[in-house]
Amino acid sequence: MRVLGIAGSPRKGGNTRILLEEALAGAESAGGEVEEVVLNDLDFSACQECGGCDETGECIQDDDMQALYQKLMDADRFILASPIFFGSLSAQTKMMIDRCQCLWVAKYILKKPMPDKSGRKGIFICVGGMKREDFFESAKKLVKIFFANLNISYVGGLFYPGIDEKGAILNHPTAKEDAFEAGRKLISDNY
């Protein structure tokens, strides 16, 4: 079972990335074949709303998103991780989602087949610096829409408010264990 972990934080070794790596370790411990993509390491631009995908459902921008599209189509399980920036997803995460406009066109306009939703599941891991639970709601809605477009069932998430300083998540009493267990459960169909 292929598990795609998408790191949406620009901070290397930050709280979101720590939790993503724990979740991927949990998935791997349950037999998953894991791969992590760090969006900040990719060379890609924002969607230009150019209409280039209107006829084919394929983005005409030739950049690192081309390889990511295939990974998004091939994976069975998904772990998307992003910190909260101004009450929503990081710019890197939102840019990746916006670049999937071509997949939306393929599915809804051109009626091209997408991977079967019945087996594809995903979770969302999110860390926010402010102690405001409502800051997660906008990000969660965007992730659910993104997953639905790719025929991925959103099965849950981990949300940690009030975690800002780099490495602060390590002081949380259960966060690492929660993430590991979430990854394990994602593979074992306990979600």
NORURFEN-V144798 format. One record per residue. N is the residue number from 1. OMEGA is omega in radians with two decimals (* if undefined). Layout:
N&OMEGA / N&OMEGA
//
This chain:
1&-3.10 / 2&-3.12 / 3&3.11 / 4&3.04 / 5&-3.12 / 6&3.14 / 7&-3.09 / 8&-3.13 / 9&3.05 / 10&-3.07 / 11&3.10 / 12&3.12 / 13&-3.11 / 14&-3.05 / 15&-3.14 / 16&-3.13 / 17&3.09 / 18&-3.12 / 19&3.10 / 20&-3.12 / 21&3.06 / 22&3.13 / 23&3.10 / 24&3.08 / 25&3.08 / 26&3.11 / 27&3.14 / 28&3.13 / 29&3.13 / 30&3.07 / 31&3.13 / 32&3.04 / 33&-2.95 / 34&3.04 / 35&3.11 / 36&3.05 / 37&3.11 / 38&-3.04 / 39&-3.11 / 40&3.10 / 41&-3.13 / 42&3.06 / 43&3.12 / 44&-3.09 / 45&3.10 / 46&3.03 / 47&-3.12 / 48&-3.11 / 49&-3.06 / 50&-3.11 / 51&-3.12 / 52&-3.14 / 53&-3.02 / 54&-3.09 / 55&-3.01 / 56&-3.03 / 57&3.13 / 58&3.13 / 59&-3.12 / 60&3.09 / 61&-3.11 / 62&-3.12 / 63&-3.05 / 64&3.08 / 65&-3.12 / 66&3.11 / 67&-3.13 / 68&3.09 / 69&-3.12 / 70&3.11 / 71&3.11 / 72&3.12 / 73&-3.01 / 74&-3.02 / 75&3.10 / 76&-3.12 / 77&-3.05 / 78&3.01 / 79&3.12 / 80&-3.11 / 81&3.11 / 82&2.97 / 83&3.04 / 84&3.01 / 85&3.13 / 86&3.05 / 87&3.14 / 88&-3.13 / 89&3.03 / 90&3.13 / 91&-3.14 / 92&-3.13 / 93&-3.13 / 94&3.12 / 95&3.11 / 96&3.13 / 97&3.13 / 98&3.13 / 99&3.07 / 100&3.03 / 101&3.13 / 102&3.11 / 103&3.04 / 104&3.11 / 105&-3.14 / 106&-3.07 / 107&-2.95 / 108&-3.13 / 109&-3.08 / 110&3.09 / 111&3.09 / 112&3.14 / 113&3.08 / 114&3.09 / 115&-3.12 / 116&-3.09 / 117&-2.98 / 118&-3.11 / 119&-3.06 / 120&-3.10 / 121&3.13 / 122&3.05 / 123&-3.11 / 124&3.09 / 125&-3.03 / 126&3.13 / 127&3.13 / 128&-3.12 / 129&-3.12 / 130&3.13 / 131&-3.12 / 132&3.12 / 133&-3.08 / 134&3.12 / 135&-3.13 / 136&-3.01 / 137&3.14 / 138&3.14 / 139&-3.14 / 140&3.11 / 141&3.13 / 142&-3.14 / 143&3.12 / 144&3.10 / 145&3.11 / 146&3.13 / 147&-3.12 / 148&3.13 / 149&-3.10 / 150&-3.11 / 151&3.07 / 152&3.07 / 153&3.05 / 154&-3.05 / 155&3.09 / 156&-3.13 / 157&3.06 / 158&-3.05 / 159&-3.06 / 160&3.06 / 161&3.06 / 162&3.12 / 163&-3.03 / 164&-3.08 / 165&3.14 / 166&3.13 / 167&-3.10 / 168&-3.13 / 169&3.14 / 170&3.09 / 171&3.11 / 172&-3.02 / 173&-3.06 / 174&-2.96 / 175&-3.12 / 176&3.12 / 177&3.10 / 178&-3.11 / 179&3.12 / 180&-3.12 / 181&3.11 / 182&3.09 / 183&3.11 / 184&-3.14 / 185&-3.13 / 186&3.13 / 187&-3.03 / 188&3.10 / 189&3.09 / 190&3.07 / 191&*
//
